[in-house]
Amino acid sequence: MGQISFQAITNFTETCLNASRPEHVTEPFTALLRNEGITSWFVGSLAHVSEQGRGFGFYGITKGWHDRYLEAGYPAHDPVVQ
C-alpha cells in the first residue's frame, strides 16, 4: 500500500465541502481507498445500518459478516467502534 498524494487529499476535501448527500462523500472516499488496495471500511455508528446490510459507514462488508458482527455483540468490544 502506498501513500495517498496531497493532491488527492486536497481534491477529496473539496468534494466533501461541496457534498449535499452522503454518497457524494462515500463514493469518492471508496474510490480513493480502492486505489490503495482498501476494499472495506467503516465510519460511524452501527445504529444507522439498514436492514440490507448497508448504511452510512459499511462498505465492502458482506451481509453474512455484518449480521454476525451485530448478532454477536462485537460493537460493545470492538475498540475501533468504541
Residue frames relative to the residue before (quaternion, step in Angstrom):
aa qw qx qy qz dx dy dz
M 1.0000 0.0000 0.0000 0.0000 0.00 0.00 0.00
G 0.3052 -0.7674 0.5414 0.1578 3.55 -0.89 0.95
Q 0.5792 -0.5381 0.4589 0.4055 3.48 -1.23 -0.54
I 0.4403 -0.6588 0.5390 0.2857 3.54 -1.09 0.72
S 0.4597 -0.7170 0.4534 0.2627 3.56 -0.74 1.06
F 0.6260 -0.5366 0.4175 0.3819 3.53 -1.25 0.52
Q 0.6425 0.5277 -0.3260 0.4500 3.59 0.98 -0.81
A 0.6407 0.5161 -0.3281 0.4643 3.60 0.99 -0.78
I 0.6481 0.5005 -0.3111 0.4824 3.60 1.01 -0.81
T 0.6346 0.5242 -0.3249 0.4659 3.58 0.98 -0.83
N 0.6585 0.5005 -0.3045 0.4724 3.58 0.92 -0.89
F 0.6595 0.4996 -0.3122 0.4670 3.58 0.94 -0.85
T 0.6122 0.5465 -0.3459 0.4549 3.60 1.03 -0.75
E 0.6459 0.5093 -0.3108 0.4763 3.58 0.95 -0.86
T 0.6165 0.5437 -0.3331 0.4618 3.57 1.02 -0.83
C 0.6694 0.5051 -0.2955 0.4576 3.59 0.89 -0.95
L 0.6739 0.5115 -0.2963 0.4432 3.56 0.92 -0.90
N 0.7329 0.4011 -0.2223 0.5025 3.57 1.16 -0.59
A 0.4682 0.7073 -0.4276 0.3126 3.60 1.26 -0.06
S 0.1413 -0.7833 0.5993 0.0854 3.54 -1.12 0.72
R 0.7478 0.2363 -0.1564 0.6004 3.58 1.32 -0.14
P 0.6463 -0.5446 0.3600 0.3952 3.62 -1.10 0.58
E 0.6781 0.5049 -0.3084 0.4361 3.59 0.91 -0.85
H 0.5527 0.5908 -0.3968 0.4337 3.59 1.23 -0.29
V 0.6906 0.3987 -0.2582 0.5454 3.58 1.29 -0.34
T 0.7098 0.4978 -0.2862 0.4081 3.57 0.77 -1.03
E 0.6556 0.5165 -0.3297 0.4413 3.61 0.95 -0.75
P 0.6855 0.4411 -0.3095 0.4897 3.66 0.84 -0.79
F 0.6199 0.5400 -0.3458 0.4522 3.60 1.07 -0.68
T 0.6317 0.5229 -0.3210 0.4738 3.57 0.99 -0.85
A 0.6648 0.4961 -0.3015 0.4702 3.60 0.94 -0.88
L 0.6323 0.5370 -0.3250 0.4542 3.59 0.97 -0.85
L 0.6964 0.4567 -0.2690 0.4838 3.58 0.91 -0.91
R 0.6079 0.5686 -0.3510 0.4290 3.60 1.02 -0.80
N 0.6233 0.5464 -0.3336 0.4491 3.58 1.06 -0.74
E 0.7066 0.4115 -0.2450 0.5209 3.59 1.23 -0.43
G 0.6116 -0.5937 0.3350 0.4016 3.59 1.28 0.20
I 0.5354 0.5960 -0.4201 0.4262 3.60 1.24 0.20
T 0.1260 -0.8388 0.5288 0.0296 3.58 -0.55 1.16
S 0.7606 0.2330 -0.1567 0.5854 3.61 1.24 -0.23
W 0.0898 0.7899 -0.6043 0.0525 3.55 -1.10 0.67
F 0.1749 -0.7700 0.6072 0.0887 3.54 -1.28 0.43
V 0.0913 0.7472 -0.6549 0.0660 3.52 -1.06 0.87
G 0.7753 0.3902 -0.2600 0.4232 3.57 -0.94 0.78
S 0.6826 -0.4909 0.3857 0.3797 3.47 -1.34 -0.32
L 0.4830 -0.6646 0.4871 0.2962 3.57 -1.00 0.81
A 0.5390 0.6398 -0.3986 0.3758 3.58 1.18 -0.37
H 0.7045 0.4739 -0.2647 0.4573 3.59 1.16 -0.49
V 0.4475 0.6962 -0.4544 0.3295 3.59 1.23 0.22
S 0.4165 -0.7278 0.4951 0.2276 3.55 -0.90 0.94
E 0.6701 -0.4923 0.3723 0.4123 3.57 -1.29 0.24
Q 0.6416 0.5310 -0.3264 0.4471 3.59 1.11 -0.55
G 0.5585 -0.6293 0.3874 0.3768 3.58 1.23 0.00
R 0.6862 0.3803 -0.2891 0.5486 3.54 1.25 0.26
G 0.1921 0.7426 -0.6259 0.1408 3.49 -1.12 0.69
F 0.7067 -0.4066 0.2923 0.4997 3.55 -1.15 0.03
G 0.7544 0.3660 -0.2851 0.4643 3.53 -0.64 1.12
F 0.7537 0.3467 -0.2185 0.5138 3.63 0.95 -0.72
Y 0.1524 0.7739 -0.6016 0.1263 3.55 -0.69 1.10
G 0.8318 0.1887 -0.1552 0.4984 3.55 -0.80 1.01
I 0.5632 0.5758 -0.3964 0.4406 3.58 1.25 0.15
T 0.4396 -0.7117 0.4771 0.2692 3.58 -0.75 1.01
K 0.6268 -0.5505 0.3946 0.3852 3.57 -1.17 0.58
G 0.6343 0.5472 -0.3354 0.4310 3.60 0.97 -0.81
W 0.6825 0.4620 -0.2884 0.4875 3.58 0.91 -0.90
H 0.6113 0.5516 -0.3416 0.4533 3.58 1.00 -0.80
D 0.6805 0.4819 -0.2879 0.4709 3.59 0.84 -0.99
R 0.6585 0.5095 -0.3094 0.4594 3.58 0.90 -0.91
Y 0.6300 0.5546 -0.3231 0.4373 3.56 0.95 -0.91
L 0.7163 0.4373 -0.2545 0.4805 3.58 0.84 -0.96
E 0.6728 0.5098 -0.3039 0.4417 3.61 0.87 -0.94
A 0.6986 0.4642 -0.2726 0.4713 3.60 1.02 -0.74
G 0.4564 -0.7132 0.4304 0.3128 3.58 1.25 -0.12
Y 0.2361 0.8173 -0.4982 0.1675 3.58 1.18 0.47
P 0.5912 0.5942 -0.4022 0.3683 3.67 0.91 -0.64
A 0.6367 0.5487 -0.3334 0.4270 3.59 1.06 -0.67
H 0.7688 0.3399 -0.1685 0.5148 3.60 1.21 -0.49
D 0.5619 0.6210 -0.3770 0.3955 3.57 1.27 -0.16
P 0.3627 -0.7619 0.4861 0.2274 3.62 -0.45 1.12
V 0.5814 0.5648 -0.3902 0.4366 3.60 1.12 -0.48
V 0.6828 0.4632 -0.2827 0.4892 3.59 0.94 -0.87
Q 0.6143 0.5567 -0.3503 0.4359 3.57 1.01 -0.78
